[in-house]
Amino acid sequence: MTEEQGYYEVGLSRNTVYVRVIGLATMYNAACVRDFVERLLAEGYHRVLFDLERCAGMDSTFMGVLAGVATFEGPNGSPQVTVLNADPSNVGLLEGVGLTHLLQLHRGHVDAPDIDLVSLRERTREEDRMELVRDAHERLIEVNPKNEAAFGAFLQALKLQMDADHRSA
């Protein structure tokens, strides 16, 4: 899987960051949106809209990024994070990892805001991507301890691999 299978369109309006997910939202393209949104939250934006109307699916890393955004502590505290236009499959994924208590899930269709959007594409090195995957899964377990059963062994193996890679570098 490559970054070309998914990307984001982003825009700003007053205190709100708008993110439209195009295609697949995965470990291969999630770092750029995390970095973009968290930078703006640190600058004082306090509302984030994730529009999933054109999202073909998401992996646990992207959902961990959503959890990280929802629990990010900016100058205005944690942001209000709303998911728009999620199909039943994506709603099921969010419910499956227990994120619906952190995110406002707007049921029903919402038109995109009338703002200028720019494309945001991933350009992350492999080492940074593995850190993103680790951090995202740690956050999923932190926000919902039940996720330990699903991701604990994977996370432990990933950390061992990252340590081994670090020692051999």
N, C-alpha and C positions, 0 to 999 in steps of 0.2 A: 504494500500500500504506500502511496506517496502523497505528498502535500497537494498535488494537483487534483486529488479526489475530493477536496474540500477546501474552502476558504471563507473569509468573512468580509462583509461590507459594514463599515462603521460610520457613525456620524454623531454630532453633538447638538444638543438643543438645551439651552439654559443650564440646568443642573443635572441633565440626563445624558447618559452614554447609551446610544442605540447600537446594538450588534445584530446583524442579520447573518444567520448561519446558512451557507450555501453548500450543499452536498454533505459529506461526512465530517463530523467533528470528532477528531481523534488525537491520539498522542503525537501524530505527525504534524498537526497544525495548531495545537492548542496553546503553545507558549506565546505566540504573538498576540493572541487576544487577551490572555492573562496579563501580559506585560502592559499592553495598551490600557486595559480597563483599570488595573491597579495603579498605574501612573496617574490617571485622571482622578481616581478616588483619593489618592494622596494629595492632589491639588485642590480638593474640595468638592468635586462632583459627588452627589450622594444618591443617585438613582441610576439603575442599570436595567435596560430592557433587552432581553435576548429573544429575538424573533426566530422561531423554529419552523416557520411555514415552508421554507425550502430546504430544511434539514433532512437528509436521507437517513440519518442515524447518528448515534454518538457512542463512544466507548467510555469505559470507567475513568480514564484519565481526564477526558473533557468534563465528565460529571464532577470529578474531584476539583477541577478548575472552577466550576460553578460554585461548589461548596466553599472554595477559598475566597472567591469574590464575595459571596454572601456573608462571610465572617471577617472580611477585611476591615481593619480598624483605621479609618481615615480621620481627618480632623473633625468630621461631623459624626463620628461613630460608625457603626456598621451601615452599609448602604441598604436601600430598598431594592431588591432584585426581583424582577418580574419576568416570567416566561410567557411569551405570547405564541399563539398559533401552533401549539404542539399537537401533533397527531396522537392517536391512542397508543401507538407503539412507543413514541418518545415519552409520553406521560407515564407509561408502564415502566420504562427504564428509570425515570426519576423517582417513581414510587418505590421501585425495587431496591434502590440504595438509600432510601429514606431521606430524600432531599426536599420533599414537598413541605416539610415544616420550616425550612429555611427560605424557600422561594415562594413568591406569590405566583400561583398558576392561574392565569386568566383563561377561563373556558370560553370558547367561541372565537370567531374570527375578529381580528383587529387589523385595520389597514395600516400600512407603514406610514410613519410621519413624513411630512413634506419637508425633508431636509436633504442636503447634499451628502452623498455617501461616497466613501473611498474604499478601494479594495485593500484588504490587509492579508498578506500572505506570509507563510512561515519561512524562516531562514535560520533554523536552529541547528547547531552542531549536535552530533550523536551523544556526546557526554552530557550536554545540557538537557537533551531530551530525556535521558535516563533519570536525571535529577527531577525533572518535571513529573515524570511517571511516579517516582518515589514520593515526592511531596503531595501529589494529587491523591494517591492511595492512602497516605498517612492522614490526610484531611478527611477522606471518606470514613475512615475508621474513627477518627476523632469526633466527627459530627453524628455518627451512628455506630455505636459499638457492635451492633449486630453484623456490620460489614467485616469484622475480624474473621468470621467464618469463611466468607467468600474471598477475601483478599490477603489474609494474614500470611499464608504459606507463600503466596506469590511475592509479597512484599519482602519477606525474609530472604527468599532466593534472590530477588533483585538486589538487595543490599549486599549479600555475599558476593554476587557477581561484580557489583560496582567496587567493592573493596578489593577483589582480586584484580580487576582491571587497573585500579589505582596503584596497586603494589607493582604490577608488571610494567607500568608506564615509566 
